């Protein structure tokens, strides 16, 4: 894949942790728990320091997880 194709693909399909949290409507702690429990798996992790990690997620996987969360919440209400 050429560099410009990769950049186009990444802009269309990869999102930051912040954007992913907006989609899932989760708090920071809840989102971190979802990642820790491998409910959401980052497509890419870049460790900047001992405490700072940049994570990118596939948009479609985050949206699918949000749908799953809605299903779980609906089932709990029954």
N, CA, C and O atoms as CSV, one atom per row, in Angstrom:
chain,resi,resn,atom,element,x,y,z
A,1,UNK,N,N,0.849,-1.169,0.000
A,1,UNK,CA,C,0.000,0.000,0.000
A,1,UNK,C,C,0.901,1.241,0.000
A,1,UNK,O,O,1.871,1.320,0.753
A,2,UNK,N,N,0.568,2.177,-0.835
A,2,UNK,CA,C,1.346,3.409,-0.915
A,2,UNK,C,C,1.036,4.300,0.278
A,2,UNK,O,O,-0.016,4.189,0.908
A,3,UNK,N,N,1.958,5.166,0.564
A,3,UNK,CA,C,1.831,6.039,1.731
A,3,UNK,C,C,0.539,6.852,1.713
A,3,UNK,O,O,-0.158,6.917,2.726
A,4,UNK,N,N,0.212,7.468,0.590
A,4,UNK,CA,C,-1.004,8.287,0.521
A,4,UNK,C,C,-2.266,7.435,0.669
A,4,UNK,O,O,-3.262,7.900,1.223
A,5,UNK,N,N,-2.234,6.209,0.187
A,5,UNK,CA,C,-3.361,5.298,0.361
A,5,UNK,C,C,-3.529,4.929,1.839
A,5,UNK,O,O,-4.644,4.861,2.357
A,6,UNK,N,N,-2.393,4.695,2.500
A,6,UNK,CA,C,-2.431,4.367,3.919
A,6,UNK,C,C,-3.010,5.530,4.726
A,6,UNK,O,O,-3.860,5.326,5.593
A,7,UNK,N,N,-2.555,6.725,4.444
A,7,UNK,CA,C,-3.038,7.904,5.162
A,7,UNK,C,C,-4.534,8.076,4.955
A,7,UNK,O,O,-5.262,8.375,5.902
A,8,UNK,N,N,-4.994,7.892,3.739
A,8,UNK,CA,C,-6.425,7.999,3.452
A,8,UNK,C,C,-7.200,6.925,4.233
A,8,UNK,O,O,-8.229,7.213,4.843
A,9,UNK,N,N,-6.700,5.707,4.205
A,9,UNK,CA,C,-7.346,4.603,4.917
A,9,UNK,C,C,-7.397,4.899,6.421
A,9,UNK,O,O,-8.439,4.736,7.056
A,10,UNK,N,N,-6.280,5.330,6.977
A,10,UNK,CA,C,-6.208,5.604,8.412
A,10,UNK,C,C,-7.183,6.704,8.809
A,10,UNK,O,O,-7.856,6.585,9.833
A,11,UNK,N,N,-7.273,7.765,8.025
A,11,UNK,CA,C,-8.196,8.861,8.338
A,11,UNK,C,C,-9.654,8.415,8.292
A,11,UNK,O,O,-10.488,8.937,9.032
A,12,UNK,N,N,-9.957,7.470,7.441
A,12,UNK,CA,C,-11.336,6.983,7.302
A,12,UNK,C,C,-11.701,5.937,8.344
A,12,UNK,O,O,-12.864,5.844,8.737
A,13,UNK,N,N,-10.728,5.144,8.801
A,13,UNK,CA,C,-11.048,3.970,9.611
A,13,UNK,C,C,-10.504,3.955,11.040
A,13,UNK,O,O,-11.003,3.199,11.874
A,14,UNK,N,N,-9.503,4.763,11.336
A,14,UNK,CA,C,-8.911,4.750,12.673
A,14,UNK,C,C,-9.344,5.981,13.457
A,14,UNK,O,O,-9.431,7.083,12.916
A,15,UNK,N,N,-9.616,5.770,14.758
A,15,UNK,CA,C,-10.009,6.880,15.617
A,15,UNK,C,C,-9.219,6.825,16.919
A,15,UNK,O,O,-8.718,5.774,17.319
A,16,UNK,N,N,-9.123,7.962,17.556
A,16,UNK,CA,C,-8.398,8.066,18.820
A,16,UNK,C,C,-9.248,7.533,19.971
A,16,UNK,O,O,-10.438,7.262,19.816
A,17,UNK,N,N,-8.611,7.391,21.117
A,17,UNK,CA,C,-9.325,6.983,22.325
A,17,UNK,C,C,-10.430,7.985,22.636
A,17,UNK,O,O,-11.542,7.597,22.992
A,18,UNK,N,N,-10.129,9.257,22.503
A,18,UNK,CA,C,-11.117,10.307,22.786
A,18,UNK,C,C,-12.356,10.145,21.904
A,18,UNK,O,O,-13.485,10.193,22.390
A,19,UNK,N,N,-12.132,9.955,20.615
A,19,UNK,CA,C,-13.258,9.774,19.690
A,19,UNK,C,C,-14.026,8.492,20.014
A,19,UNK,O,O,-15.255,8.469,19.956
A,20,UNK,N,N,-13.302,7.432,20.354
A,20,UNK,CA,C,-13.943,6.160,20.691
A,20,UNK,C,C,-14.809,6.306,21.937
A,20,UNK,O,O,-15.907,5.753,22.003
A,21,UNK,N,N,-14.316,7.051,22.926
A,21,UNK,CA,C,-15.095,7.274,24.147
A,21,UNK,C,C,-16.362,8.066,23.856
A,21,UNK,O,O,-17.402,7.821,24.467
A,22,UNK,N,N,-16.282,9.014,22.926
A,22,UNK,CA,C,-17.477,9.778,22.531
A,22,UNK,C,C,-18.530,8.845,21.937
A,22,UNK,O,O,-19.715,8.949,22.254
A,23,UNK,N,N,-18.089,7.939,21.080
A,23,UNK,CA,C,-19.013,7.006,20.430
A,23,UNK,C,C,-19.660,6.086,21.460
A,23,UNK,O,O,-20.873,5.873,21.432
A,24,UNK,N,N,-18.853,5.540,22.369
A,24,UNK,CA,C,-19.391,4.589,23.348
A,24,UNK,C,C,-20.082,5.280,24.517
A,24,UNK,O,O,-20.793,4.640,25.292
A,25,UNK,N,N,-19.871,6.582,24.640
A,25,UNK,CA,C,-20.452,7.372,25.730
A,25,UNK,C,C,-20.034,6.834,27.103
A,25,UNK,O,O,-20.835,6.798,28.037
A,26,UNK,N,N,-18.768,6.418,27.209
A,26,UNK,CA,C,-18.245,5.875,28.450
A,26,UNK,C,C,-17.341,6.894,29.146
A,26,UNK,O,O,-16.726,7.747,28.507
A,27,UNK,N,N,-17.282,6.779,30.464
A,27,UNK,CA,C,-16.319,7.567,31.221
A,27,UNK,C,C,-14.918,7.037,30.912
A,27,UNK,O,O,-14.762,5.986,30.290
A,28,UNK,N,N,-13.917,7.771,31.351
A,28,UNK,CA,C,-12.538,7.330,31.128
A,28,UNK,C,C,-12.316,5.966,31.776
A,28,UNK,O,O,-11.776,5.053,31.153
A,29,UNK,N,N,-12.739,5.838,33.038
A,29,UNK,CA,C,-12.533,4.580,33.770
A,29,UNK,C,C,-13.261,3.415,33.102
A,29,UNK,O,O,-12.695,2.331,32.963
A,30,UNK,N,N,-14.511,3.631,32.688
A,30,UNK,CA,C,-15.274,2.564,32.042
A,30,UNK,C,C,-14.628,2.154,30.726
A,30,UNK,O,O,-14.567,0.968,30.400
A,31,UNK,N,N,-14.145,3.141,29.968
A,31,UNK,CA,C,-13.499,2.840,28.696
A,31,UNK,C,C,-12.209,2.057,28.927
A,31,UNK,O,O,-11.934,1.087,28.221
A,32,UNK,N,N,-11.418,2.478,29.913
A,32,UNK,CA,C,-10.184,1.765,30.232
A,32,UNK,C,C,-10.480,0.320,30.628
A,32,UNK,O,O,-9.727,-0.591,30.284
A,33,UNK,N,N,-11.577,0.118,31.351
A,33,UNK,CA,C,-11.966,-1.233,31.754
A,33,UNK,C,C,-12.333,-2.068,30.531
A,33,UNK,O,O,-11.993,-3.250,30.464
A,34,UNK,N,N,-13.017,-1.471,29.571
A,34,UNK,CA,C,-13.376,-2.181,28.337
A,34,UNK,C,C,-12.131,-2.623,27.583
A,34,UNK,O,O,-12.097,-3.716,27.018
A,35,UNK,N,N,-11.109,-1.773,27.574
A,35,UNK,CA,C,-9.846,-2.115,26.902
A,35,UNK,C,C,-9.125,-3.199,27.701
A,35,UNK,O,O,-8.627,-4.169,27.130
A,36,UNK,N,N,-9.072,-3.031,29.014
A,36,UNK,CA,C,-8.398,-4.009,29.875
A,36,UNK,C,C,-9.032,-5.395,29.748
A,36,UNK,O,O,-8.327,-6.404,29.725
A,37,UNK,N,N,-10.360,-5.441,29.666
A,37,UNK,CA,C,-11.090,-6.706,29.539
A,37,UNK,C,C,-11.172,-7.207,28.100
A,37,UNK,O,O,-11.844,-8.197,27.811
A,38,UNK,N,N,-10.477,-6.508,27.205
A,38,UNK,CA,C,-10.411,-6.856,25.778
A,38,UNK,C,C,-11.778,-6.880,25.100
A,38,UNK,O,O,-12.003,-7.639,24.157
A,39,UNK,N,N,-12.688,-6.040,25.590
A,39,UNK,CA,C,-13.958,-5.829,24.889
A,39,UNK,C,C,-13.696,-4.936,23.676
A,39,UNK,O,O,-14.342,-5.063,22.636
A,40,UNK,N,N,-12.739,-4.038,23.840
A,40,UNK,CA,C,-12.252,-3.192,22.757
A,40,UNK,C,C,-10.750,-3.409,22.654
A,40,UNK,O,O,-10.027,-3.264,23.640
A,41,UNK,N,N,-10.290,-3.753,21.476
A,41,UNK,CA,C,-8.865,-4.016,21.274
A,41,UNK,C,C,-8.303,-2.963,20.323
A,41,UNK,O,O,-8.772,-2.829,19.193
A,42,UNK,N,N,-7.305,-2.222,20.777
A,42,UNK,CA,C,-6.719,-1.198,19.907
A,42,UNK,C,C,-6.111,-1.808,18.647
A,42,UNK,O,O,-5.538,-2.897,18.677
A,43,UNK,N,N,-6.248,-1.089,17.554
A,43,UNK,CA,C,-5.605,-1.494,16.309
A,43,UNK,C,C,-4.114,-1.197,16.383
A,43,UNK,O,O,-3.296,-1.883,15.769
A,44,UNK,N,N,-3.772,-0.149,17.157
A,44,UNK,CA,C,-2.385,0.272,17.268
A,44,UNK,C,C,-2.159,0.906,18.630
A,44,UNK,O,O,-2.969,1.712,19.088
A,45,UNK,N,N,-1.064,0.546,19.272
A,45,UNK,CA,C,-0.674,1.167,20.539
A,45,UNK,C,C,0.751,1.687,20.400
A,45,UNK,O,O,1.650,0.973,19.955
A,46,UNK,N,N,0.938,2.939,20.789
A,46,UNK,CA,C,2.264,3.549,20.764
A,46,UNK,C,C,2.565,4.004,22.184
A,46,UNK,O,O,1.912,4.906,22.707
A,47,UNK,N,N,3.544,3.382,22.794
A,47,UNK,CA,C,3.908,3.721,24.175
A,47,UNK,C,C,4.878,4.893,24.154
A,47,UNK,O,O,6.019,4.758,23.711
A,48,UNK,N,N,4.417,6.046,24.636
A,48,UNK,CA,C,5.256,7.246,24.671
A,48,UNK,C,C,6.111,7.309,25.928
A,48,UNK,O,O,7.239,7.800,25.899
A,49,UNK,N,N,5.567,6.810,27.028
A,49,UNK,CA,C,6.297,6.782,28.297
A,49,UNK,C,C,5.679,5.683,29.153
A,49,UNK,O,O,4.812,4.938,28.695
A,50,UNK,N,N,6.134,5.591,30.397
A,50,UNK,CA,C,5.583,4.567,31.287
A,50,UNK,C,C,4.088,4.754,31.517
A,50,UNK,O,O,3.363,3.780,31.715
A,51,UNK,N,N,3.627,5.997,31.491
A,51,UNK,CA,C,2.221,6.279,31.793
A,51,UNK,C,C,1.396,6.661,30.573
A,51,UNK,O,O,0.169,6.588,30.628
A,52,UNK,N,N,2.011,7.057,29.502
A,52,UNK,CA,C,1.277,7.566,28.333
A,52,UNK,C,C,1.346,6.573,27.184
A,52,UNK,O,O,2.421,6.198,26.718
A,53,UNK,N,N,0.155,6.159,26.742
A,53,UNK,CA,C,0.043,5.255,25.595
A,53,UNK,C,C,-0.982,5.842,24.631
A,53,UNK,O,O,-2.102,6.164,25.030
A,54,UNK,N,N,-0.608,5.977,23.392
A,54,UNK,CA,C,-1.542,6.422,22.352
A,54,UNK,C,C,-2.160,5.173,21.751
A,54,UNK,O,O,-1.457,4.265,21.308
A,55,UNK,N,N,-3.492,5.143,21.744
A,55,UNK,CA,C,-4.203,3.999,21.170
A,55,UNK,C,C,-5.110,4.479,20.043
A,55,UNK,O,O,-5.794,5.495,20.160
A,56,UNK,N,N,-5.098,3.728,18.959
A,56,UNK,CA,C,-6.011,3.979,17.844
A,56,UNK,C,C,-6.895,2.754,17.692
A,56,UNK,O,O,-6.437,1.618,17.820
A,57,UNK,N,N,-8.162,3.000,17.419
A,57,UNK,CA,C,-9.150,1.936,17.294
A,57,UNK,C,C,-9.804,1.999,15.924
A,57,UNK,O,O,-9.902,3.066,15.318
A,58,UNK,N,N,-10.253,0.843,15.442
A,58,UNK,CA,C,-11.039,0.823,14.212
A,58,UNK,C,C,-12.436,1.349,14.522
A,58,UNK,O,O,-13.106,0.863,15.433
A,59,UNK,N,N,-12.862,2.338,13.759
A,59,UNK,CA,C,-14.169,2.963,13.980
A,59,UNK,C,C,-15.308,1.934,13.956
A,59,UNK,O,O,-16.203,1.983,14.799
A,60,UNK,N,N,-15.276,1.005,12.995
A,60,UNK,CA,C,-16.373,0.043,12.883
A,60,UNK,C,C,-16.446,-0.887,14.097
A,60,UNK,O,O,-17.535,-1.299,14.498
A,61,UNK,N,N,-15.294,-1.219,14.682
A,61,UNK,CA,C,-15.292,-2.076,15.876
A,61,UNK,C,C,-15.856,-1.333,17.085
A,61,UNK,O,O,-16.570,-1.917,17.900
A,62,UNK,N,N,-15.535,-0.053,17.197
A,62,UNK,CA,C,-16.063,0.754,18.306
A,62,UNK,C,C,-17.574,0.913,18.151
A,62,UNK,O,O,-18.314,0.813,19.130
A,63,UNK,N,N,-18.026,1.158,16.942
A,63,UNK,CA,C,-19.474,1.296,16.703
A,63,UNK,C,C,-20.199,-0.017,16.987
A,63,UNK,O,O,-21.301,-0.011,17.534
A,64,UNK,N,N,-19.587,-1.139,16.619
A,64,UNK,CA,C,-20.191,-2.452,16.895
A,64,UNK,C,C,-20.246,-2.693,18.404
A,64,UNK,O,O,-21.226,-3.244,18.906
A,65,UNK,N,N,-19.209,-2.286,19.124
A,65,UNK,CA,C,-19.195,-2.437,20.577
A,65,UNK,C,C,-20.291,-1.581,21.206
A,65,UNK,O,O,-20.951,-2.015,22.150
A,66,UNK,N,N,-20.487,-0.386,20.697
A,66,UNK,CA,C,-21.556,0.486,21.201
A,66,UNK,C,C,-22.909,-0.195,21.008
A,66,UNK,O,O,-23.753,-0.162,21.904
A,67,UNK,N,N,-23.120,-0.812,19.844
A,67,UNK,CA,C,-24.370,-1.541,19.587
A,67,UNK,C,C,-24.536,-2.686,20.577
A,67,UNK,O,O,-25.636,-2.921,21.077
A,68,UNK,N,N,-23.452,-3.397,20.862
A,68,UNK,CA,C,-23.483,-4.487,21.846
A,68,UNK,C,C,-23.853,-3.951,23.221
A,68,UNK,O,O,-24.652,-4.557,23.935
A,69,UNK,N,N,-23.277,-2.828,23.586
A,69,UNK,CA,C,-23.586,-2.213,24.880
A,69,UNK,C,C,-25.067,-1.863,24.964
A,69,UNK,O,O,-25.697,-2.064,26.003
A,70,UNK,N,N,-25.619,-1.343,23.877
A,70,UNK,CA,C,-27.051,-1.014,23.855
A,70,UNK,C,C,-27.900,-2.267,24.029
A,70,UNK,O,O,-28.915,-2.248,24.725
A,71,UNK,N,N,-27.475,-3.359,23.388
A,71,UNK,CA,C,-28.198,-4.632,23.521
A,71,UNK,C,C,-28.143,-5.137,24.963
A,71,UNK,O,O,-29.148,-5.604,25.498
A,72,UNK,N,N,-26.958,-5.043,25.596
A,72,UNK,CA,C,-26.809,-5.488,26.984
A,72,UNK,C,C,-27.703,-4.671,27.907
A,72,UNK,O,O,-28.358,-5.213,28.798
A,73,UNK,N,N,-27.721,-3.357,27.682
A,73,UNK,CA,C,-28.532,-2.486,28.522
A,73,UNK,C,C,-30.011,-2.772,28.344
A,73,UNK,O,O,-30.771,-2.761,29.312
A,74,UNK,N,N,-30.423,-3.030,27.098
A,74,UNK,CA,C,-31.830,-3.351,26.837
A,74,UNK,C,C,-32.211,-4.669,27.504
A,74,UNK,O,O,-33.307,-4.793,28.050
A,75,UNK,N,N,-31.314,-5.653,27.462
A,75,UNK,CA,C,-31.590,-6.961,28.074
A,75,UNK,C,C,-31.704,-6.830,29.589
A,75,UNK,O,O,-32.517,-7.518,30.207
A,76,UNK,N,N,-30.909,-5.966,30.190
A,76,UNK,CA,C,-30.962,-5.770,31.654
A,76,UNK,C,C,-32.277,-5.131,32.093
A,76,UNK,O,O,-32.747,-5.368,33.206
A,77,UNK,N,N,-32.863,-4.330,31.223
A,77,UNK,CA,C,-34.104,-3.627,31.554
A,77,UNK,C,C,-35.316,-4.532,31.489
A,77,UNK,O,O,-36.373,-4.199,32.026
A,78,UNK,N,N,-35.172,-5.686,30.830
A,78,UNK,CA,C,-36.317,-6.598,30.678
A,78,UNK,C,C,-36.627,-7.312,31.958
A,78,UNK,O,O,-37.559,-8.115,32.007
